[in-house]
Amino acid sequence: MIKYNYLIFCLISFVLPIDFDAIDSYERNQQYDMEFKSIKLFYDESDINFMWRMARAYFNQAEQEIDIDKKYDLFYNGYDYSKKALQLDSASAKANHYYAVLHGQIGLIEGTNQKIMNSYDVLKYGKIAIGLDSTYDNTYHLLGRLNFELANLSWLERNIASIIYETPPEGTFGEAENYFKSAIAFNKNDIRHWLWLGKTYIAMGERSKAKESLIQASILIPRSQKDSINIKEAIHILDGY
């Protein structure tokens, strides 16, 4: 059925404008290969709606890629598209969101110094994205993860940051909690939100709240391999309680 749907999409794509609804449907249903193949049938560097979706498609592909070199290549390609999208329209919530997401990923790839340096813009553009669209759960998740990672910096990383930067980036588990709870308020069926809220409560020493969040993560229905991996992680953590 998937191959049939993709063939039909290919046939109509040459006579119709870009079908963003179909592409977004693939993304919502975590059919990331279909999303990637479909959007690559087109190219319009002047269309903001196309450019940020290309950034999203490359990010989703990278997330599920096992080969590390291919994964990094996908992230860098997605990063290029996110920069172009932001240049086209700095008032686009999704352009700001995916720039923040991929800017953060590049920081993780390039090491501690770059991770800390990039965190400033991840926070900046993530907040801009929320200001432009306060209902998108993934941006809240992004800022939750950022605060979690900053609050969880090692002693060595904090000292590196204090030496290099006049004002090192700050993040707290309390802020992470608030962001993850906001993400859940807008999408209670996303396993990642519950898993990371549970991890945050563990870091805060809130064992009962952590258990509740992890149980919720473990009972949701997975829609992809990534979801299944997150459920297994939630169950593994619960086994330690």
C-alpha positions in Angstrom: 0.0 0.0 0.0 2.8 2.4 0.9 4.6 1.7 -2.5 1.2 2.3 -4.3 0.6 5.6 -2.5 4.1 6.7 -3.3 3.7 5.8 -7.0 0.5 7.9 -7.2 2.3 10.8 -5.4 5.0 10.6 -8.0 2.6 10.7 -10.9 0.6 13.7 -9.7 3.6 15.7 -8.5 4.6 16.7 -12.0 1.3 18.4 -12.7 0.3 19.7 -9.3 1.8 22.2 -6.9 3.7 20.8 -3.9 1.3 18.8 -1.7 2.4 20.0 1.7 -0.6 18.3 3.3 0.5 14.9 2.1 4.1 15.5 3.1 3.0 16.7 6.6 0.8 13.6 6.9 3.8 11.4 6.4 5.7 13.3 9.0 2.8 13.2 11.6 2.6 9.4 11.1 6.4 9.1 11.4 6.7 7.7 7.8 9.9 9.6 7.5 11.2 7.7 4.4 8.0 8.7 2.6 8.3 12.3 3.8 11.9 12.4 2.6 11.3 10.8 -0.8 8.2 13.0 -1.4 9.6 16.4 -0.7 12.8 15.6 -2.7 10.6 15.4 -5.8 10.4 19.2 -5.6 12.8 22.1 -5.2 11.8 25.7 -4.6 14.5 27.7 -2.8 12.2 30.8 -2.8 9.4 29.1 -0.9 9.8 29.3 2.9 7.2 26.5 3.4 9.3 24.2 1.3 12.7 25.2 2.8 11.8 24.5 6.5 10.2 21.3 5.5 13.4 20.2 3.8 15.2 21.0 7.0 12.7 18.9 8.9 12.9 16.0 6.5 16.7 15.9 6.7 16.5 16.0 10.5 14.0 13.2 10.6 16.2 11.1 8.3 19.3 11.8 10.4 17.5 10.8 13.6 16.8 7.3 12.3 20.1 6.8 10.4 22.4 4.2 12.0 25.6 4.9 10.1 27.3 7.8 11.9 28.9 9.4 8.8 25.6 9.4 6.9 23.8 10.7 10.0 26.1 13.6 10.3 25.9 14.4 6.6 22.1 14.5 6.9 22.3 16.8 9.9 24.6 19.2 8.1 22.4 19.2 5.0 19.3 19.9 7.1 21.2 22.7 8.9 21.9 24.4 5.5 18.2 24.3 4.7 17.3 25.7 8.1 19.6 28.6 7.6 18.2 29.3 4.2 14.6 29.1 5.6 15.4 31.6 8.3 16.9 34.0 5.7 13.8 33.8 3.7 11.4 34.6 6.6 12.7 35.3 10.1 9.0 35.5 11.2 8.3 31.9 10.4 7.9 29.8 13.6 8.9 26.6 11.9 12.0 28.2 10.4 13.1 29.4 13.8 12.3 26.0 15.3 14.3 23.9 12.9 17.2 26.3 12.9 17.3 26.0 16.7 17.0 22.2 16.5 19.7 21.7 13.9 22.0 24.4 15.4 21.9 22.4 18.6 22.7 19.1 16.8 25.7 20.7 15.1 26.9 21.7 18.5 26.6 18.2 19.8 28.5 16.9 16.8 31.4 19.3 17.0 32.2 18.9 20.7 31.9 20.5 24.1 33.0 24.1 23.2 30.7 24.2 20.2 27.8 22.6 22.1 28.0 25.3 24.8 28.4 28.1 22.2 25.5 26.9 20.1 23.2 26.7 23.2 22.8 30.5 23.3 21.2 30.5 19.8 19.2 27.4 20.5 17.6 29.2 23.4 17.2 32.4 21.5 15.6 31.0 18.4 13.6 28.4 20.3 12.0 31.2 22.3 11.3 33.2 19.1 9.6 30.1 17.7 7.3 29.9 20.7 6.6 33.5 20.5 5.4 33.0 16.9 3.6 29.8 17.6 2.8 29.0 21.2 1.1 25.7 20.4 3.9 23.6 18.8 4.9 21.0 21.3 8.2 20.1 19.7 9.7 23.6 20.5 8.8 23.2 24.1 10.5 19.8 24.1 13.5 21.3 22.4 13.9 23.9 25.2 13.2 21.3 27.8 16.1 19.2 26.5 18.3 22.2 26.3 17.6 23.1 30.0 18.1 19.5 31.0 21.5 19.3 29.2 22.7 22.6 30.6 21.6 21.7 34.1 23.4 18.4 33.7 26.8 19.8 32.5 29.7 18.1 34.2 32.0 20.0 36.5 34.7 20.1 33.7 32.2 21.4 31.2 31.0 24.2 33.5 34.6 25.2 34.1 35.4 25.3 30.4 32.3 27.4 29.9 33.2 29.9 32.6 36.7 30.3 31.1 35.6 30.8 27.5 32.4 32.8 28.1 31.8 35.8 30.2 28.3 34.6 31.0 28.0 30.8 30.6 24.6 29.5 29.5 22.3 28.6 32.3 19.6 25.9 32.5 17.7 24.3 35.3 15.8 21.1 35.8 12.9 23.2 37.0 12.8 25.0 33.7 13.1 21.7 31.9 10.1 20.3 33.8 8.0 23.3 32.8 8.9 23.0 29.2 8.2 19.2 29.0 4.9 19.7 30.8 4.0 22.4 28.2 4.9 20.0 25.4 2.6 17.4 27.0 -0.2 19.9 27.3 -0.2 20.3 23.5 0.6 16.7 22.6 0.0 14.1 25.4 0.6 11.2 23.1 4.2 11.9 22.3 6.3 9.3 24.2 9.4 11.5 24.2 7.7 14.2 26.3 6.8 11.8 29.0 10.2 10.0 28.9 12.2 13.2 29.3 9.8 14.5 32.0 10.5 11.3 33.9 14.3 11.8 33.4 14.0 15.3 34.7 12.1 14.2 37.8 14.8 11.6 38.5 17.4 14.4 38.3 15.3 16.5 40.7 14.9 13.6 43.1 11.1 13.4 42.6 10.8 9.6 42.5 7.1 9.2 42.6 6.5 11.8 39.8 9.3 10.2 37.8 7.6 6.8 38.1 4.2 8.3 37.0 5.7 9.9 33.9 7.7 6.8 32.9 4.7 4.6 33.3 2.8 6.9 31.0 5.6 6.8 28.5 5.6 3.0 28.6 1.9 2.5 28.0 1.5 4.7 24.9 1.2 3.1 21.5 4.4 3.3 19.5 4.2 4.6 15.9 7.8 4.1 14.9 11.0 2.3 15.7 12.1 5.4 17.6 8.9 5.3 19.7 9.6 1.6 20.5 13.1 2.5 21.6 11.9 5.2 23.9 9.3 2.9 25.5 12.1 0.3 26.1 14.2 3.0 27.7 11.3 4.0 30.0 10.7 0.4 31.0 14.4 -0.1 31.6 14.5 2.9 33.9 11.3 1.8 35.7 12.9 -1.6 36.4 15.4 0.2 38.5 12.7 1.6 40.8 
